[in-house]
């Protein structure tokens, strides 16, 4: 059925967009676009839902004119749309082919991380690095050589490696500091703390360097004995890395106030249990060391702090008043049963968690009841497979509660899901999205085979890079069953992309012949043994316009293994040298003459916990209204690209198989 919109711009892409919108919400569409479309208008874009841009994929984009790709890049930047690595890598190559790289100041910082660094002009080096250093370097997880090259390029902009990085140089380097060695942190200007706040994690050597810097007294906090609450709160998550030795030097009142603020933030979920537990463990170790130096009195095996009550558990200093030994002797079964949730809101050290788990086993000798399973997510990693086998799991919500976090161990996935399946549960696409697609890696082949093919179409694009190869093979076969009737090879590839790590050589050869231009992120997750069966011609055709990215990933194990199977002449054919020992930044950047997470607020833990990471008070309009706003903001052919990608990703098979009454939803 066709829908007529007065004054609408006639184009296939826009017609499809408006037809979809009218079909899903007919009363809202009439008259919305009276008077025609102003393609240059951008205000409505700020109110639009971002789902279409997030579903962007590269292959159809090759058909768009340069100016519309440029408009897309600017929209991604202005709306802070976060794309996945597989999307950004091919988009960066497309922008470079169209000569858009010089407009980097208008592009998303993440995109700059993937650009060909040899094309960065000397005059733009510092501006480019400053912009790129605002990006998420974790997107380069599969491009180790590019990550090293970025660091070398940044240092080259400063005239070479520095022993003492200044505040202005640190401002230029941004998140790139997270990849630098610990000695750079110790000798840098104290403003390096701003850089470290943007690191997703610190290595052991970086943690040691941070503590050395804090102990020196060179930061605004001064020496540890002069620290105050405001200064510690300004450290944000960096405070969770402070060593017990430094906590011993902090004034007791200041330490207690900060402990109270951190636990309060954790209890209202403004600070993760993982980060809070790291802090608490270090702080309690310092306290225990301090107490052990004092004269001891014999306590025996008894409760000396007083029985724990519901009121006791509301105290943010609870863990300072009751160590794990006292927790064991002072926590009664009745109180535990009635107050499990408030107890587990505290970031209990591992030893205390084991005490609670042992008490729960005494209370529930035949397995924890389902209504309590929702509350023990922080303890689930302590349970054996045999103990999980005693649980009754009848609800998908229980599965999500147990598996959605990173607490449950990988090998517990199968046991939890089996208890759900034993009670006639079904693994749906929605459930897979909720628990995280990587949990597919740890389901048994039998469990994977129980998933209906239609559910794979609703499972999104799961990250299966951590799967054992045997699971990748099973998942590929199952996904192929789900998507085999897709209308075009391009759409088939888009849907199958997450599962290609299990693809046999024949499948990859077929995709190569179809000119799908595989992105490098997907390529690095292919089966290394299958990859060795592909010729150079197969690989260059498979990667298509992304073949240059081999240089950025040449040290990745999968790519390196394949390159080592080639002879010298073949490497030359690819434009690569024969030294495959380590990342080679010199190949992608040049020496310049002297001339991975959004930036964090240093005041990460204000005195009012309720203000931490407050959710926005205004929401996006409904998706169907968002599509109409998009139609006002973007050119019609660009809309066709976005809607086409969205429809292929959501529907997966030809339109004729859809129920016309459900707007593509299942």
ZAMARGU-4260 file (C-alpha; in steps of 0.2 Angstrom, whole numbers, plus 5000, padded with zeros to 4 digits):
<rodrens>
0) 5000/5000/5000 | 5007/5017/4995 | 5004/5033/5006 | 5003/5050/4999 | 5011/5064/5009
5) 5007/5082/5002 | 5023/5091/4997 | 5034/5077/5000 | 5051/5075/4991 | 5048/5061/4978
10) 5062/5048/4980 | 5062/5030/4983 | 5071/5031/5000 | 5060/5044/5007 | 5045/5035/5000
15) 5050/5020/5009 | 5053/5029/5025 | 5036/5038/5025 | 5027/5022/5020 | 5035/5013/5035
20) 5031/5028/5047 | 5013/5029/5041 | 5011/5010/5042 | 5017/5009/5060 | 5008/5025/5066
25) 4995/5031/5053 | 4986/5044/5064 | 5003/5053/5068 | 5009/5055/5050 | 4995/5064/5042
30) 5000/5083/5039 | 5016/5082/5048 | 5026/5086/5033 | 5014/5099/5025 | 5023/5112/5015
35) 5037/5101/5009 | 5054/5096/5015 | 5068/5108/5020 | 5083/5097/5017 | 5095/5110/5025
40) 5085/5111/5041 | 5095/5103/5056 | 5086/5108/5071 | 5074/5093/5071 | 5089/5082/5070
45) 5093/5086/5088 | 5077/5078/5094 | 5078/5063/5083 | 5080/5045/5089 | 5098/5039/5084
50) 5093/5021/5080 | 5095/5024/5061 | 5113/5031/5062 | 5118/5017/5075 | 5113/5004/5062
55) 5124/5012/5048 | 5133/5000/5038 | 5146/5004/5024 | 5142/4994/5008 | 5127/5004/5003
60) 5136/5020/5007 | 5148/5017/4992 | 5134/5023/4981 | 5132/5040/4989 | 5139/5056/4983
65) 5154/5064/4992 | 5143/5078/4999 | 5131/5066/5007 | 5144/5056/5015 | 5151/5072/5022
70) 5134/5076/5029 | 5133/5059/5037 | 5150/5061/5046 | 5145/5078/5052 | 5129/5072/5059
75) 5138/5058/5068 | 5149/5070/5076 | 5136/5083/5081 | 5125/5070/5088 | 5139/5060/5097
80) 5133/5044/5089 | 5144/5029/5095 | 5147/5016/5082 | 5155/4999/5083 | 5173/4996/5077
85) 5167/4986/5062 | 5157/5001/5057 | 5170/5015/5060 | 5185/5006/5051 | 5176/5004/5034
90) 5168/5022/5036 | 5186/5029/5039 | 5192/5021/5023 | 5177/5027/5013 | 5180/5045/5020
95) 5198/5044/5015 | 5194/5038/4997 | 5183/5053/4995 | 5196/5065/5001 | 5187/5070/5017
100) 5200/5066/5029 | 5206/5084/5029 | 5189/5089/5037 | 5194/5079/5052 | 5189/5093/5064
105) 5171/5090/5059 | 5172/5071/5061 | 5169/5060/5076 | 5185/5058/5086 | 5183/5039/5085
110) 5184/5040/5066 | 5201/5049/5067 | 5208/5034/5076 | 5206/5023/5061 | 5212/5036/5048
115) 5228/5033/5037 | 5240/5042/5048 | 5253/5044/5034 | 5240/5056/5026 | 5240/5068/5041
120) 5248/5084/5035 | 5262/5091/5046 | 5253/5107/5048 | 5238/5098/5055 | 5247/5085/5066
125) 5243/5093/5083 | 5225/5097/5079 | 5222/5080/5072 | 5230/5072/5087 | 5220/5083/5100
130) 5204/5078/5091 | 5209/5059/5089 | 5214/5059/5108 | 5196/5062/5113 | 5191/5045/5105
135) 5189/5028/5112 | 5205/5018/5109 | 5197/5002/5114 | 5189/5002/5097 | 5207/4998/5091
140) 5207/4981/5101 | 5210/4972/5084 | 5221/4984/5076 | 5237/4984/5087 | 5248/4992/5074
145) 5237/5007/5072 | 5236/5009/5091 | 5255/5010/5092 | 5256/5021/5077 | 5244/5033/5085
150) 5255/5035/5100 | 5271/5037/5089 | 5262/5050/5078 | 5257/5060/5094 | 5274/5060/5101
155) 5281/5065/5084 | 5270/5080/5085 | 5278/5085/5101 | 5295/5083/5093 | 5299/5065/5099
160) 5297/5056/5116 | 5298/5067/5131 | 5304/5063/5148 | 5293/5076/5156 | 5276/5079/5148
165) 5269/5096/5152 | 5251/5101/5155 | 5249/5107/5138 | 5256/5092/5130 | 5245/5081/5141
170) 5230/5091/5135 | 5236/5086/5117 | 5238/5068/5121 | 5222/5065/5130 | 5217/5046/5131
175) 5233/5041/5122 | 5242/5042/5139 | 5233/5026/5143 | 5244/5017/5131 | 5260/5024/5137
180) 5272/5016/5150 | 5272/5019/5168 | 5287/5030/5169 | 5278/5043/5158 | 5265/5044/5172
185) 5278/5046/5186 | 5287/5060/5178 | 5273/5069/5170 | 5265/5085/5175 | 5252/5081/5189
190) 5238/5086/5176 | 5241/5068/5170 | 5227/5063/5182 | 5215/5071/5170 | 5221/5059/5157
195) 5221/5044/5167 | 5203/5047/5172 | 5199/5043/5154 | 5207/5026/5154 | 5195/5011/5154
200) 5207/5002/5166 | 5225/5004/5173 | 5238/4990/5171 | 5247/4985/5187 | 5262/4995/5182
205) 5251/5010/5179 | 5243/5008/5196 | 5260/5008/5204 | 5265/5024/5195 | 5249/5032/5200
210) 5252/5028/5218 | 5270/5035/5216 | 5264/5051/5209 | 5251/5053/5223 | 5264/5049/5237
215) 5276/5062/5230 | 5264/5076/5235 | 5266/5085/5218 | 5247/5084/5214 | 5235/5097/5220
220) 5230/5085/5234 | 5247/5087/5242 | 5255/5073/5253 | 5243/5059/5259 | 5243/5066/5277
225) 5235/5082/5270 | 5222/5075/5259 | 5204/5080/5261 | 5187/5074/5256 | 5185/5085/5241
230) 5202/5081/5234 | 5199/5062/5235 | 5182/5064/5227 | 5190/5074/5213 | 5201/5059/5209
235) 5185/5049/5204 | 5188/5031/5200 | 5207/5034/5202 | 5204/5034/5221 | 5199/5015/5219
240) 5217/5011/5214 | 5225/5020/5230 | 5236/5007/5239 | 5234/5002/5257 | 5251/5010/5261
245) 5244/5027/5256 | 5228/5025/5265 | 5237/5021/5281 | 5244/5039/5280 | 5227/5048/5277
250) 5219/5056/5292 | 5207/5044/5300 | 5192/5057/5299 | 5195/5060/5281 | 5197/5042/5276
255) 5181/5038/5285 | 5171/5051/5277 | 5177/5046/5260 | 5173/5027/5264 | 5156/5032/5268
260) 5154/5042/5252 | 5160/5028/5241 | 5149/5015/5249 | 5134/5026/5248 | 5137/5028/5229
265) 5139/5009/5227 | 5123/5006/5236 | 5113/5017/5225 | 5122/5010/5210 | 5131/5025/5205
270) 5148/5016/5207 | 5150/4998/5201 | 5152/4984/5214 | 5168/4979/5205 | 5176/4997/5207
275) 5169/4999/5225 | 5176/4982/5230 | 5193/4986/5224 | 5193/5002/5235 | 5185/4994/5250
280) 5198/4979/5250 | 5212/4991/5249 | 5205/5002/5263 | 5201/4988/5274 | 5218/4981/5272
285) 5226/4997/5278 | 5214/4997/5293 | 5218/4979/5297 | 5237/4983/5296 | 5234/4998/5308
290) 5224/4988/5320 | 5237/4974/5320 | 5250/4985/5326 | 5240/4989/5342 | 5240/4978/5357
295) 5227/4964/5355 | 5214/4957/5367 | 5208/4939/5366 | 5191/4938/5358 | 5189/4919/5354
300) 5176/4914/5342 | 5162/4926/5347 | 5152/4941/5342 | 5159/4956/5351 | 5152/4970/5340
305) 5134/4966/5343 | 5121/4957/5333 | 5118/4964/5316 | 5101/4971/5313 | 5092/4979/5299
310) 5097/4996/5305 | 5115/4990/5306 | 5115/4987/5287 | 5109/5004/5283 | 5126/5011/5290
315) 5138/5015/5276 | 5152/5011/5288 | 5145/4994/5291 | 5160/4985/5284 | 5172/4995/5295
320) 5162/4990/5310 | 5161/4972/5306 | 5175/4963/5298 | 5172/4946/5289 | 5175/4936/5306
325) 5162/4947/5315 | 5150/4945/5300 | 5151/4927/5302 | 5147/4927/5321 | 5135/4942/5322
330) 5124/4939/5307 | 5109/4928/5311 | 5099/4918/5299 | 5083/4927/5302 | 5091/4944/5299
335) 5100/4937/5283 | 5085/4930/5276 | 5075/4946/5278 | 5089/4958/5273 | 5098/4950/5260
340) 5096/4964/5247 | 5103/4978/5259 | 5117/4967/5264 | 5123/4963/5247 | 5121/4982/5242
345) 5138/4984/5252 | 5153/4980/5242 | 5158/4965/5252 | 5176/4959/5250 | 5178/4941/5243
350) 5180/4933/5260 | 5164/4941/5267 | 5155/4935/5251 | 5160/4918/5255 | 5153/4920/5273
355) 5137/4925/5266 | 5136/4911/5254 | 5140/4898/5267 | 5126/4905/5278 | 5113/4905/5263
360) 5118/4886/5261 | 5113/4883/5279 | 5097/4892/5277 | 5093/4884/5260 | 5101/4867/5259
365) 5091/4862/5244 | 5095/4877/5234 | 5092/4896/5234 | 5074/4900/5230 | 5071/4909/5214
370) 5065/4925/5222 | 5081/4926/5231 | 5092/4922/5215 | 5088/4939/5209 | 5097/4946/5224
375) 5113/4936/5224 | 5120/4941/5207 | 5136/4948/5216 | 5138/4930/5224 | 5134/4919/5209
380) 5152/4916/5204 | 5155/4907/5220 | 5142/4893/5216 | 5147/4877/5209 | 5139/4869/5194
385) 5131/4856/5206 | 5124/4869/5217 | 5117/4879/5202 | 5109/4862/5197 | 5098/4863/5213
390) 5090/4880/5207 | 5073/4881/5200 | 5073/4894/5186 | 5057/4897/5178 | 5058/4915/5172
395) 5069/4924/5159 | 5070/4938/5171 | 5080/4927/5183 | 5091/4921/5169 | 5095/4940/5165
400) 5098/4944/5183 | 5111/4930/5185 | 5119/4931/5168 | 5118/4949/5162 | 5132/4956/5173
405) 5150/4951/5171 | 5150/4942/5188 | 5144/4925/5183 | 5158/4914/5176 | 5158/4909/5158
410) 5156/4891/5162 | 5141/4894/5173 | 5131/4900/5158 | 5127/4883/5152 | 5121/4877/5169
415) 5110/4892/5172 | 5102/4891/5155 | 5099/4873/5157 | 5089/4875/5173 | 5078/4887/5163
420) 5076/4876/5149 | 5072/4861/5161 | 5057/4872/5166 | 5051/4874/5148 | 5060/4890/5146
425) 5065/4896/5128 | 5080/4906/5123 | 5074/4920/5113 | 5082/4934/5104 | 5077/4947/5117
430) 5084/4936/5130 | 5101/4935/5121 | 5101/4953/5119 | 5098/4956/5138 | 5111/4944/5144
435) 5124/4949/5131 | 5128/4940/5115 | 5144/4934/5121 | 5135/4921/5132 | 5131/4912/5116
440) 5149/4907/5117 | 5147/4897/5133 | 5130/4888/5129 | 5132/4870/5124 | 5129/4865/5106
445) 5113/4856/5111 | 5106/4872/5119 | 5111/4882/5104 | 5101/4870/5093 | 5086/4873/5103
450) 5085/4892/5098 | 5073/4895/5084 | 5080/4902/5068 | 5068/4917/5070 | 5076/4922/5086
455) 5093/4924/5078 | 5085/4938/5068 | 5081/4947/5084 | 5097/4944/5093 | 5106/4959/5086
460) 5124/4958/5082 | 5132/4948/5096 | 5151/4950/5100 | 5157/4932/5098 | 5176/4936/5097
465) 5179/4927/5113 | 5170/4911/5108 | 5180/4895/5107 | 5182/4890/5088 | 5171/4875/5091
470) 5157/4886/5097 | 5159/4898/5082 | 5157/4884/5070 | 5141/4879/5079 | 5134/4896/5079
475) 5139/4899/5061 | 5129/4884/5055 | 5114/4889/5066 | 5114/4907/5060 | 5116/4901/5042
480) 5100/4891/5044 | 5091/4907/5050 | 5097/4919/5037 | 5099/4907/5021 | 5083/4914/5013
485) 5089/4932/5014 | 5085/4941/4998 | 5103/4948/4993 | 5121/4943/4997 | 5124/4961/5004
490) 5109/4959/5016 | 5115/4941/5020 | 5133/4947/5024 | 5126/4961/5035 | 5116/4948/5046
495) 5129/4934/5046 | 5144/4946/5049 | 5145/4942/5068 | 5144/4923/5065 | 5158/4922/5051
500) 5171/4917/5064 | 5164/4899/5061 | 5163/4901/5042 | 5171/4887/5031 | 5183/4892/5017
505) 5169/4890/5004 | 5158/4903/5012 | 5172/4915/5012 | 5176/4912/4994 | 5158/4915/4990
510) 5158/4931/4999 | 5174/4937/4991 | 5166/4934/4974 | 5151/4945/4979 | 5162/4960/4983
515) 5156/4963/5000 | 5172/4972/5006 | 5173/4964/5023 | 5179/4976/5037 | 5195/4972/5046
520) 5187/4969/5063 | 5177/4955/5056 | 5192/4948/5046 | 5202/4947/5062 | 5189/4936/5070
525) 5189/4923/5056 | 5195/4905/5059 | 5214/4906/5057 | 5215/4889/5050 | 5202/4893/5037
530) 5211/4909/5033 | 5227/4900/5028 | 5217/4891/5015 | 5213/4907/5006 | 5224/4914/4993
535) 5231/4932/4992 | 5218/4935/4978 | 5204/4928/4989 | 5209/4939/5004 | 5212/4955/4994
540) 5195/4952/4985 | 5186/4948/5002 | 5193/4964/5010 | 5190/4974/4994 | 5192/4993/4998
545) 5197/4989/5016 | 5213/4978/5011 | 5224/4992/5017 | 5219/4989/5035 | 5230/4973/5035
550) 5244/4985/5039 | 5235/4992/5054 | 5232/4974/5060 | 5247/4965/5055 | 5252/4960/5073
555) 5235/4953/5077 | 5237/4935/5080 | 5225/4930/5066 | 5232/4942/5053 | 5250/4938/5058
560) 5247/4919/5057 | 5241/4921/5039 | 5255/4933/5034 | 5268/4921/5041 | 5261/4907/5029
565) 5265/4918/5014 | 5281/4920/5005 | 5291/4936/5003 | 5285/4940/4986 | 5267/4938/4992
570) 5270/4950/5006 | 5277/4962/4994 | 5261/4960/4983 | 5252/4966/4999 | 5263/4981/5001
575) 5270/4974/5018 | 5288/4971/5023 | 5294/4954/5029 | 5297/4959/5047 | 5282/4952/5056
580) 5289/4952/5074 | 5281/4967/5081 | 5270/4982/5078 | 5278/4993/5065 | 5272/5011/5067
585) 5285/5017/5055 | 5275/5009/5041 | 5259/5020/5045 | 5267/5036/5051 | 5282/5047/5048
590) 5294/5056/5059 | 5288/5075/5060 | 5300/5089/5064 | 5300/5098/5081 | 5289/5113/5080
595) 5193/5024/5123 | 5180/5033/5135 | 5173/5050/5135 | 5181/5063/5146 | 5177/5061/5164
600) 5172/5074/5176 | 5185/5075/5190 | 5172/5078/5203 | 5165/5060/5200 | 5159/5058/5218
605) 5150/5074/5224 | 5144/5075/5241 | 5126/5072/5235 | 5126/5054/5228 | 5110/5056/5219
610) 5119/5068/5207 | 5131/5055/5201 | 5128/5051/5183 | 5110/5057/5184 | 5099/5051/5170
615) 5093/5064/5158 | 5076/5071/5162 | 5070/5072/5144 | 5068/5058/5132 | 5069/5055/5113
620) 5053/5055/5104 | 5045/5038/5099 | 5054/5029/5085 | 5041/5033/5072 | 5041/5051/5075
625) 5060/5051/5075 | 5060/5044/5057 | 5049/5059/5052 | 5062/5071/5060 | 5076/5062/5051
630) 5067/5064/5035 | 5067/5083/5037 | 5085/5084/5043 | 5094/5073/5030 | 5095/5071/5011
635) 5083/5058/5004 | 5097/5047/4997 | 5106/5046/5014 | 5089/5042/5022 | 5088/5027/5010
640) 5105/5021/5016 | 5100/5022/5034 | 5083/5015/5032 | 5089/5001/5021 | 5102/4996/5034
645) 5090/4997/5048 | 5077/4986/5039 | 5089/4973/5034 | 5096/4972/5051 | 5079/4971/5060
650) 5069/4961/5047 | 5083/4950/5040 | 5073/4942/5026 | 5063/4948/5011 | 5048/4959/5015
655) 5035/4947/5009 | 5038/4935/5024 | 5033/4949/5036 | 5016/4950/5044 | 5010/4967/5038
660) 5001/4971/5054 | 5017/4971/5065 | 5028/4985/5058 | 5042/4973/5057 | 5042/4968/5075
665) 5040/4950/5081
</rodrens>
